[in-house]
Amino acid sequence: MRIVRKLLLGFIALFGLATVSFYILANHSLVRTSLTCEGAWKSTSEGFEVAETMFLVIYIYRPWILWVEEDGYARAETKDKPFSTFVSRVTQIGDEPLVNYLFSDTDGSMRGGYRRASKEVVLQLVDGFNFVGVCSEGI
């Protein structure tokens, strides 16, 4: 009877540890930064600008997430024009307070970046047009 009781307690302890580990991995694996960016669309060929507001959310994986190659991903959408995008690869360069985030696609093509100290962002949402602006925390 003692052996069954010890096995049962061991199983319960193992189940509890697995549950807590899953909770931490599922709910605390990302650091999210939400930004509202005021700036303008800039044409790369025609040289004109149109004022715009962009909402940007950068997700950075915690260090214990070992099964991904990139540091994170990002999502962005604009207020006045119906554009949204998903950036599949965000690379973090440096540490606080001088952190830079490079935005690129899985094929390595550069999409833009965000400089945390100066709060400046450049992001290509559509071919031929870049959003350039300054961001503030929160949406």
VMD Tcl script that builds the backbone (N, CA, C; Angstrom):
set m [mol new atoms 417]
animate dup $m
set s [atomselect $m all]
$s set {name element resname resid chain x y z} {
  {N N MET 1 A 0.816 -1.193 0.000}
  {CA C MET 1 A 0.000 0.000 0.000}
  {C C MET 1 A 0.864 1.264 0.000}
  {N N ARG 2 A 1.983 1.262 0.711}
  {CA C ARG 2 A 2.870 2.430 0.746}
  {C C ARG 2 A 3.489 2.696 -0.623}
  {N N ILE 3 A 3.793 1.632 -1.334}
  {CA C ILE 3 A 4.384 1.801 -2.659}
  {C C ILE 3 A 3.386 2.453 -3.603}
  {N N VAL 4 A 2.130 2.036 -3.551}
  {CA C VAL 4 A 1.085 2.625 -4.388}
  {C C VAL 4 A 0.904 4.087 -4.027}
  {N N ARG 5 A 0.935 4.378 -2.743}
  {CA C ARG 5 A 0.763 5.769 -2.290}
  {C C ARG 5 A 1.924 6.636 -2.773}
  {N N LYS 6 A 3.170 6.123 -2.681}
  {CA C LYS 6 A 4.336 6.878 -3.137}
  {C C LYS 6 A 4.284 7.084 -4.652}
  {N N LEU 7 A 3.875 6.054 -5.387}
  {CA C LEU 7 A 3.740 6.193 -6.830}
  {C C LEU 7 A 2.677 7.222 -7.200}
  {N N LEU 8 A 1.577 7.178 -6.476}
  {CA C LEU 8 A 0.500 8.141 -6.728}
  {C C LEU 8 A 0.943 9.558 -6.419}
  {N N LEU 9 A 1.636 9.776 -5.309}
  {CA C LEU 9 A 2.146 11.113 -4.970}
  {C C LEU 9 A 3.188 11.577 -5.985}
  {N N GLY 10 A 4.043 10.658 -6.429}
  {CA C GLY 10 A 5.028 11.002 -7.453}
  {C C GLY 10 A 4.362 11.403 -8.759}
  {N N PHE 11 A 3.313 10.668 -9.152}
  {CA C PHE 11 A 2.575 11.003 -10.369}
  {C C PHE 11 A 1.905 12.362 -10.244}
  {N N ILE 12 A 1.303 12.635 -9.092}
  {CA C ILE 12 A 0.647 13.934 -8.876}
  {C C ILE 12 A 1.673 15.065 -8.922}
  {N N ALA 13 A 2.842 14.865 -8.300}
  {CA C ALA 13 A 3.889 15.893 -8.313}
  {C C ALA 13 A 4.398 16.122 -9.736}
  {N N LEU 14 A 4.605 15.044 -10.487}
  {CA C LEU 14 A 5.064 15.171 -11.867}
  {C C LEU 14 A 4.023 15.874 -12.738}
  {N N PHE 15 A 2.764 15.535 -12.549}
  {CA C PHE 15 A 1.681 16.186 -13.284}
  {C C PHE 15 A 1.616 17.676 -12.942}
  {N N GLY 16 A 1.766 18.011 -11.661}
  {CA C GLY 16 A 1.751 19.416 -11.241}
  {C C GLY 16 A 2.906 20.198 -11.845}
  {N N LEU 17 A 4.093 19.593 -11.864}
  {CA C LEU 17 A 5.255 20.246 -12.463}
  {C C LEU 17 A 5.060 20.455 -13.960}
  {N N ALA 18 A 4.517 19.466 -14.639}
  {CA C ALA 18 A 4.250 19.600 -16.074}
  {C C ALA 18 A 3.215 20.689 -16.344}
  {N N THR 19 A 2.197 20.764 -15.507}
  {CA C THR 19 A 1.157 21.782 -15.675}
  {C C THR 19 A 1.722 23.186 -15.492}
  {N N VAL 20 A 2.527 23.388 -14.463}
  {CA C VAL 20 A 3.138 24.699 -14.217}
  {C C VAL 20 A 4.089 25.059 -15.362}
  {N N SER 21 A 4.873 24.098 -15.826}
  {CA C SER 21 A 5.792 24.354 -16.944}
  {C C SER 21 A 5.033 24.741 -18.204}
  {N N PHE 22 A 3.964 24.031 -18.497}
  {CA C PHE 22 A 3.151 24.363 -19.674}
  {C C PHE 22 A 2.543 25.749 -19.537}
  {N N TYR 23 A 2.066 26.112 -18.361}
  {CA C TYR 23 A 1.494 27.440 -18.128}
  {C C TYR 23 A 2.532 28.520 -18.395}
  {N N ILE 24 A 3.746 28.337 -17.894}
  {CA C ILE 24 A 4.801 29.336 -18.094}
  {C C ILE 24 A 5.142 29.449 -19.577}
  {N N LEU 25 A 5.301 28.312 -20.253}
  {CA C LEU 25 A 5.628 28.356 -21.676}
  {C C LEU 25 A 4.515 28.982 -22.501}
  {N N ALA 26 A 3.274 28.678 -22.168}
  {CA C ALA 26 A 2.151 29.172 -22.962}
  {C C ALA 26 A 1.838 30.638 -22.717}
  {N N ASN 27 A 2.020 31.120 -21.505}
  {CA C ASN 27 A 1.568 32.468 -21.162}
  {C C ASN 27 A 2.681 33.485 -20.919}
  {N N HIS 28 A 3.911 33.044 -20.827}
  {CA C HIS 28 A 4.998 33.972 -20.518}
  {C C HIS 28 A 6.193 33.762 -21.437}
  {N N SER 29 A 5.946 33.417 -22.693}
  {CA C SER 29 A 7.019 33.136 -23.639}
  {C C SER 29 A 7.362 34.318 -24.526}
  {N N LEU 30 A 6.561 35.363 -24.507}
  {CA C LEU 30 A 6.774 36.528 -25.364}
  {C C LEU 30 A 6.778 37.812 -24.557}
  {N N VAL 31 A 7.590 38.752 -24.995}
  {CA C VAL 31 A 7.538 40.119 -24.483}
  {C C VAL 31 A 6.933 40.948 -25.595}
  {N N ARG 32 A 5.825 41.623 -25.315}
  {CA C ARG 32 A 5.104 42.386 -26.331}
  {C C ARG 32 A 5.325 43.874 -26.118}
  {N N THR 33 A 5.645 44.577 -27.196}
  {CA C THR 33 A 5.784 46.024 -27.187}
  {C C THR 33 A 4.770 46.593 -28.172}
  {N N SER 34 A 3.822 47.384 -27.671}
  {CA C SER 34 A 2.791 47.998 -28.518}
  {C C SER 34 A 3.144 49.459 -28.743}
  {N N LEU 35 A 3.091 49.894 -29.998}
  {CA C LEU 35 A 3.506 51.246 -30.363}
  {C C LEU 35 A 2.481 51.906 -31.277}
  {N N THR 36 A 2.315 53.217 -31.113}
  {CA C THR 36 A 1.570 54.052 -32.045}
  {C C THR 36 A 2.586 54.982 -32.698}
  {N N CYS 37 A 2.650 54.932 -34.011}
  {CA C CYS 37 A 3.685 55.662 -34.742}
  {C C CYS 37 A 3.048 56.725 -35.643}
  {N N GLU 38 A 3.491 57.947 -35.474}
  {CA C GLU 38 A 3.042 59.061 -36.313}
  {C C GLU 38 A 4.123 59.331 -37.347}
  {N N GLY 39 A 3.713 59.382 -38.603}
  {CA C GLY 39 A 4.696 59.614 -39.649}
  {C C GLY 39 A 4.041 59.778 -40.997}
  {N N ALA 40 A 4.693 59.232 -42.020}
  {CA C ALA 40 A 4.195 59.397 -43.385}
  {C C ALA 40 A 4.622 58.229 -44.256}
  {N N TRP 41 A 3.779 57.978 -45.269}
  {CA C TRP 41 A 4.163 57.077 -46.346}
  {C C TRP 41 A 5.139 57.835 -47.224}
  {N N LYS 42 A 6.213 57.195 -47.621}
  {CA C LYS 42 A 7.158 57.806 -48.545}
  {C C LYS 42 A 7.354 56.867 -49.713}
  {N N SER 43 A 7.172 57.407 -50.894}
  {CA C SER 43 A 7.365 56.630 -52.115}
  {C C SER 43 A 8.851 56.500 -52.398}
  {N N THR 44 A 9.286 55.304 -52.751}
  {CA C THR 44 A 10.699 55.105 -53.055}
  {C C THR 44 A 11.059 55.565 -54.460}
  {N N SER 45 A 10.063 55.761 -55.318}
  {CA C SER 45 A 10.371 56.163 -56.695}
  {C C SER 45 A 9.827 57.539 -57.058}
  {N N GLU 46 A 8.646 57.911 -56.558}
  {CA C GLU 46 A 8.006 59.154 -56.986}
  {C C GLU 46 A 8.285 60.342 -56.079}
  {N N GLY 47 A 8.800 60.100 -54.873}
  {CA C GLY 47 A 9.225 61.178 -54.004}
  {C C GLY 47 A 8.127 61.946 -53.304}
  {N N PHE 48 A 6.942 61.390 -53.103}
  {CA C PHE 48 A 5.896 62.122 -52.386}
  {C C PHE 48 A 5.660 61.492 -51.015}
  {N N GLU 49 A 4.991 62.266 -50.135}
  {CA C GLU 49 A 4.690 61.824 -48.774}
  {C C GLU 49 A 3.213 62.008 -48.490}
  {N N VAL 50 A 2.645 61.081 -47.691}
  {CA C VAL 50 A 1.269 61.187 -47.222}
  {C C VAL 50 A 1.274 60.881 -45.731}
  {N N ALA 51 A 0.739 61.802 -44.922}
  {CA C ALA 51 A 0.721 61.612 -43.473}
  {C C ALA 51 A -0.111 60.382 -43.107}
  {N N GLU 52 A 0.332 59.651 -42.075}
  {CA C GLU 52 A -0.335 58.410 -41.675}
  {C C GLU 52 A 0.016 58.070 -40.229}
  {N N THR 53 A -0.855 57.289 -39.602}
  {CA C THR 53 A -0.607 56.719 -38.283}
  {C C THR 53 A -0.531 55.206 -38.444}
  {N N MET 54 A 0.496 54.601 -37.841}
  {CA C MET 54 A 0.658 53.153 -37.913}
  {C C MET 54 A 0.695 52.588 -36.498}
  {N N PHE 55 A 0.044 51.452 -36.318}
  {CA C PHE 55 A 0.080 50.726 -35.057}
  {C C PHE 55 A 0.999 49.527 -35.248}
  {N N LEU 56 A 1.973 49.381 -34.377}
  {CA C LEU 56 A 2.994 48.347 -34.508}
  {C C LEU 56 A 3.096 47.578 -33.195}
  {N N VAL 57 A 3.091 46.250 -33.295}
  {CA C VAL 57 A 3.282 45.395 -32.125}
  {C C VAL 57 A 4.463 44.481 -32.421}
  {N N ILE 58 A 5.484 44.541 -31.559}
  {CA C ILE 58 A 6.683 43.718 -31.701}
  {C C ILE 58 A 6.641 42.653 -30.609}
  {N N TYR 59 A 6.773 41.402 -31.019}
  {CA C TYR 59 A 6.789 40.266 -30.092}
  {C C TYR 59 A 8.203 39.687 -30.074}
  {N N ILE 60 A 8.825 39.627 -28.899}
  {CA C ILE 60 A 10.166 39.064 -28.746}
  {C C ILE 60 A 10.061 37.830 -27.862}
  {N N TYR 61 A 10.631 36.718 -28.342}
  {CA C TYR 61 A 10.611 35.479 -27.570}
  {C C TYR 61 A 11.527 35.579 -26.357}
  {N N ARG 62 A 11.128 34.964 -25.266}
  {CA C ARG 62 A 11.966 34.884 -24.071}
  {C C ARG 62 A 13.160 33.960 -24.352}
  {N N PRO 63 A 14.237 34.075 -23.564}
  {CA C PRO 63 A 15.443 33.261 -23.818}
  {C C PRO 63 A 15.220 31.754 -23.723}
  {N N TRP 64 A 14.213 31.295 -22.997}
  {CA C TRP 64 A 14.023 29.856 -22.859}
  {C C TRP 64 A 13.268 29.230 -24.029}
  {N N ILE 65 A 12.889 30.041 -25.010}
  {CA C ILE 65 A 12.253 29.498 -26.211}
  {C C ILE 65 A 13.375 29.152 -27.188}
  {N N LEU 66 A 13.768 27.893 -27.188}
  {CA C LEU 66 A 14.951 27.463 -27.933}
  {C C LEU 66 A 14.640 26.924 -29.319}
  {N N TRP 67 A 13.370 26.704 -29.645}
  {CA C TRP 67 A 13.034 26.030 -30.895}
  {C C TRP 67 A 12.761 26.979 -32.051}
  {N N VAL 68 A 13.046 28.273 -31.896}
  {CA C VAL 68 A 12.892 29.221 -32.997}
  {C C VAL 68 A 14.244 29.859 -33.306}
  {N N GLU 69 A 14.470 30.171 -34.571}
  {CA C GLU 69 A 15.741 30.776 -34.975}
  {C C GLU 69 A 15.744 32.292 -34.820}
  {N N GLU 70 A 14.605 32.927 -35.051}
  {CA C GLU 70 A 14.536 34.377 -34.977}
  {C C GLU 70 A 14.267 34.815 -33.530}
  {N N ASP 71 A 14.465 36.115 -33.289}
  {CA C ASP 71 A 14.224 36.659 -31.954}
  {C C ASP 71 A 12.755 36.969 -31.721}
  {N N GLY 72 A 11.971 37.109 -32.784}
  {CA C GLY 72 A 10.559 37.419 -32.626}
  {C C GLY 72 A 9.893 37.686 -33.957}
  {N N TYR 73 A 8.724 38.333 -33.874}
  {CA C TYR 73 A 7.964 38.698 -35.062}
  {C C TYR 73 A 7.207 39.986 -34.759}
  {N N ALA 74 A 6.574 40.571 -35.771}
  {CA C ALA 74 A 5.864 41.839 -35.586}
  {C C ALA 74 A 4.620 41.878 -36.464}
  {N N ARG 75 A 3.676 42.707 -36.042}
  {CA C ARG 75 A 2.463 42.967 -36.817}
  {C C ARG 75 A 2.260 44.472 -36.868}
  {N N ALA 76 A 1.756 44.948 -38.003}
  {CA C ALA 76 A 1.517 46.386 -38.153}
  {C C ALA 76 A 0.271 46.609 -38.991}
  {N N GLU 77 A -0.408 47.705 -38.688}
  {CA C GLU 77 A -1.533 48.135 -39.525}
  {C C GLU 77 A -1.625 49.645 -39.456}
  {N N THR 78 A -2.208 50.226 -40.506}
  {CA C THR 78 A -2.312 51.678 -40.589}
  {C C THR 78 A -3.733 52.123 -40.265}
  {N N LYS 79 A -3.846 53.384 -39.871}
  {CA C LYS 79 A -5.135 53.927 -39.448}
  {C C LYS 79 A -5.978 54.404 -40.628}
  {N N ASP 80 A -5.380 55.173 -41.521}
  {CA C ASP 80 A -6.152 55.805 -42.592}
  {C C ASP 80 A -6.248 54.960 -43.863}
  {N N LYS 81 A -5.230 54.198 -44.168}
  {CA C LYS 81 A -5.222 53.340 -45.359}
  {C C LYS 81 A -5.400 51.899 -44.897}
  {N N PRO 82 A -6.075 51.077 -45.671}
  {CA C PRO 82 A -6.356 49.706 -45.234}
  {C C PRO 82 A -5.186 48.747 -45.469}
  {N N PHE 83 A -4.051 49.013 -44.814}
  {CA C PHE 83 A -2.884 48.152 -44.963}
  {C C PHE 83 A -2.547 47.505 -43.635}
  {N N SER 84 A -2.175 46.242 -43.697}
  {CA C SER 84 A -1.641 45.549 -42.530}
  {C C SER 84 A -0.579 44.583 -43.025}
  {N N THR 85 A 0.333 44.216 -42.143}
  {CA C THR 85 A 1.408 43.319 -42.541}
  {C C THR 85 A 1.859 42.489 -41.358}
  {N N PHE 86 A 2.484 41.370 -41.673}
  {CA C PHE 86 A 3.095 40.484 -40.695}
  {C C PHE 86 A 4.569 40.382 -41.048}
  {N N VAL 87 A 5.430 40.677 -40.093}
  {CA C VAL 87 A 6.873 40.564 -40.291}
  {C C VAL 87 A 7.309 39.275 -39.619}
  {N N SER 88 A 7.760 38.324 -40.407}
  {CA C SER 88 A 8.026 36.992 -39.879}
  {C C SER 88 A 9.339 36.864 -39.121}
  {N N ARG 89 A 10.231 37.816 -39.284}
  {CA C ARG 89 A 11.515 37.707 -38.589}
  {C C ARG 89 A 11.923 39.066 -38.027}
  {N N VAL 90 A 12.020 39.129 -36.702}
  {CA C VAL 90 A 12.536 40.312 -36.023}
  {C C VAL 90 A 13.829 39.906 -35.329}
  {N N THR 91 A 14.893 40.642 -35.596}
  {CA C THR 91 A 16.184 40.381 -34.973}
  {C C THR 91 A 16.495 41.520 -34.022}
  {N N GLN 92 A 16.766 41.190 -32.770}
  {CA C GLN 92 A 17.087 42.197 -31.761}
  {C C GLN 92 A 18.602 42.358 -31.710}
  {N N ILE 93 A 19.047 43.615 -31.806}
  {CA C ILE 93 A 20.470 43.926 -31.733}
  {C C ILE 93 A 20.695 44.863 -30.565}
  {N N GLY 94 A 21.572 44.495 -29.658}
  {CA C GLY 94 A 21.897 45.318 -28.509}
  {C C GLY 94 A 21.002 45.044 -27.315}
  {N N ASP 95 A 21.272 45.765 -26.243}
  {CA C ASP 95 A 20.527 45.650 -24.991}
  {C C ASP 95 A 19.971 47.009 -24.618}
  {N N GLU 96 A 19.052 47.004 -23.659}
  {CA C GLU 96 A 18.467 48.256 -23.184}
  {C C GLU 96 A 19.565 49.184 -22.699}
  {N N PRO 97 A 19.493 50.449 -22.916}
  {CA C PRO 97 A 18.428 51.189 -23.570}
  {C C PRO 97 A 18.630 51.350 -25.077}
  {N N LEU 98 A 19.749 50.858 -25.616}
  {CA C LEU 98 A 20.033 51.028 -27.047}
  {C C LEU 98 A 19.744 49.730 -27.795}
  {N N VAL 99 A 18.463 49.445 -27.978}
  {CA C VAL 99 A 18.043 48.243 -28.685}
  {C C VAL 99 A 17.553 48.631 -30.072}
  {N N ASN 100 A 17.995 47.888 -31.061}
  {CA C ASN 100 A 17.502 48.034 -32.421}
  {C C ASN 100 A 16.823 46.744 -32.825}
  {N N TYR 101 A 15.717 46.860 -33.548}
  {CA C TYR 101 A 15.013 45.698 -34.072}
  {C C TYR 101 A 15.057 45.776 -35.592}
  {N N LEU 102 A 15.551 44.732 -36.226}
  {CA C LEU 102 A 15.583 44.658 -37.680}
  {C C LEU 102 A 14.436 43.785 -38.145}
  {N N PHE 103 A 13.674 44.268 -39.111}
  {CA C PHE 103 A 12.529 43.538 -39.645}
  {C C PHE 103 A 12.919 42.941 -40.995}
  {N N SER 104 A 12.680 41.642 -41.162}
  {CA C SER 104 A 12.967 40.996 -42.436}
  {C C SER 104 A 12.004 39.842 -42.662}
  {N N ASP 105 A 11.973 39.360 -43.894}
  {CA C ASP 105 A 11.171 38.194 -44.233}
  {C C ASP 105 A 12.012 36.938 -44.050}
  {N N THR 106 A 11.371 35.789 -44.139}
  {CA C THR 106 A 12.092 34.531 -43.954}
  {C C THR 106 A 13.158 34.305 -45.017}
  {N N ASP 107 A 13.012 34.940 -46.185}
  {CA C ASP 107 A 14.032 34.802 -47.224}
  {C C ASP 107 A 15.219 35.736 -47.006}
  {N N GLY 108 A 15.173 36.543 -45.938}
  {CA C GLY 108 A 16.275 37.440 -45.605}
  {C C GLY 108 A 16.135 38.845 -46.143}
  {N N SER 109 A 15.109 39.121 -46.949}
  {CA C SER 109 A 14.946 40.468 -47.494}
  {C C SER 109 A 14.509 41.435 -46.393}
  {N N MET 110 A 15.202 42.557 -46.336}
  {CA C MET 110 A 14.981 43.550 -45.285}
  {C C MET 110 A 13.668 44.287 -45.507}
  {N N ARG 111 A 12.890 44.456 -44.417}
  {CA C ARG 111 A 11.609 45.173 -44.487}
  {C C ARG 111 A 11.656 46.494 -43.738}
  {N N GLY 112 A 12.641 46.675 -42.823}
  {CA C GLY 112 A 12.715 47.916 -42.068}
  {C C GLY 112 A 13.350 47.696 -40.713}
  {N N GLY 113 A 13.024 48.597 -39.770}
  {CA C GLY 113 A 13.586 48.487 -38.438}
  {C C GLY 113 A 12.993 49.506 -37.488}
  {N N TYR 114 A 13.292 49.298 -36.207}
  {CA C TYR 114 A 12.841 50.198 -35.148}
  {C C TYR 114 A 13.999 50.427 -34.196}
  {N N ARG 115 A 14.277 51.707 -33.921}
  {CA C ARG 115 A 15.330 52.074 -32.972}
  {C C ARG 115 A 14.661 52.549 -31.693}
  {N N ARG 116 A 14.842 51.793 -30.621}
  {CA C ARG 116 A 14.111 52.048 -29.386}
  {C C ARG 116 A 14.510 53.362 -28.709}
  {N N ALA 117 A 15.785 53.716 -28.729}
  {CA C ALA 117 A 16.230 54.935 -28.047}
  {C C ALA 117 A 15.638 56.186 -28.695}
  {N N SER 118 A 15.669 56.265 -30.021}
  {CA C SER 118 A 15.131 57.439 -30.713}
  {C C SER 118 A 13.669 57.266 -31.103}
  {N N LYS 119 A 13.141 56.036 -30.931}
  {CA C LYS 119 A 11.754 55.704 -31.230}
  {C C LYS 119 A 11.393 55.900 -32.700}
  {N N GLU 120 A 12.369 55.720 -33.581}
  {CA C GLU 120 A 12.155 55.876 -35.015}
  {C C GLU 120 A 11.890 54.519 -35.660}
  {N N VAL 121 A 10.962 54.505 -36.604}
  {CA C VAL 121 A 10.613 53.282 -37.311}
  {C C VAL 121 A 10.598 53.536 -38.813}
  {N N VAL 122 A 11.027 52.532 -39.560}
  {CA C VAL 122 A 10.884 52.491 -41.012}
  {C C VAL 122 A 10.379 51.091 -41.319}
  {N N LEU 123 A 9.284 51.002 -42.076}
  {CA C LEU 123 A 8.723 49.699 -42.401}
  {C C LEU 123 A 8.097 49.733 -43.785}
  {N N GLN 124 A 8.450 48.757 -44.601}
  {CA C GLN 124 A 7.851 48.616 -45.925}
  {C C GLN 124 A 6.609 47.737 -45.778}
  {N N LEU 125 A 5.449 48.349 -45.932}
  {CA C LEU 125 A 4.203 47.596 -45.879}
  {C C LEU 125 A 3.775 47.161 -47.266}
  {N N VAL 126 A 4.062 47.987 -48.265}
  {CA C VAL 126 A 3.675 47.738 -49.649}
  {C C VAL 126 A 4.900 48.009 -50.517}
  {N N ASP 127 A 5.083 47.233 -51.585}
  {CA C ASP 127 A 6.216 47.463 -52.482}
  {C C ASP 127 A 6.212 48.898 -52.993}
  {N N GLY 128 A 7.365 49.550 -52.878}
  {CA C GLY 128 A 7.509 50.906 -53.373}
  {C C GLY 128 A 7.146 51.989 -52.385}
  {N N PHE 129 A 6.594 51.621 -51.219}
  {CA C PHE 129 A 6.207 52.610 -50.209}
  {C C PHE 129 A 6.721 52.182 -48.849}
  {N N ASN 130 A 7.364 53.116 -48.166}
  {CA C ASN 130 A 7.841 52.886 -46.807}
  {C C ASN 130 A 7.113 53.809 -45.852}
  {N N PHE 131 A 6.803 53.301 -44.680}
  {CA C PHE 131 A 6.297 54.155 -43.618}
  {C C PHE 131 A 7.497 54.585 -42.801}
  {N N VAL 132 A 7.619 55.895 -42.558}
  {CA C VAL 132 A 8.701 56.460 -41.755}
  {C C VAL 132 A 8.058 57.304 -40.684}
  {N N GLY 133 A 8.409 57.054 -39.408}
  {CA C GLY 133 A 7.780 57.825 -38.356}
  {C C GLY 133 A 8.459 57.690 -37.010}
  {N N VAL 134 A 7.840 58.323 -36.030}
  {CA C VAL 134 A 8.303 58.300 -34.645}
  {C C VAL 134 A 7.184 57.694 -33.804}
  {N N CYS 135 A 7.546 56.794 -32.890}
  {CA C CYS 135 A 6.566 56.017 -32.150}
  {C C CYS 135 A 6.502 56.414 -30.672}
  {N N SER 136 A 5.344 56.120 -30.083}
  {CA C SER 136 A 5.171 56.253 -28.644}
  {C C SER 136 A 4.570 54.954 -28.131}
  {N N GLU 137 A 4.812 54.651 -26.865}
  {CA C GLU 137 A 4.335 53.403 -26.271}
  {C C GLU 137 A 2.809 53.382 -26.208}
  {N N GLY 138 A 2.236 52.222 -26.437}
  {CA C GLY 138 A 0.800 52.031 -26.312}
  {C C GLY 138 A 0.055 52.195 -27.617}
  {N N ILE 139 A -1.121 51.590 -27.628}
  {CA C ILE 139 A -2.009 51.718 -28.789}
  {C C ILE 139 A -3.304 52.349 -28.330}
}
mol reanalyze $m
mol bondsrecalc $m
mol representation Tube
mol addrep $m
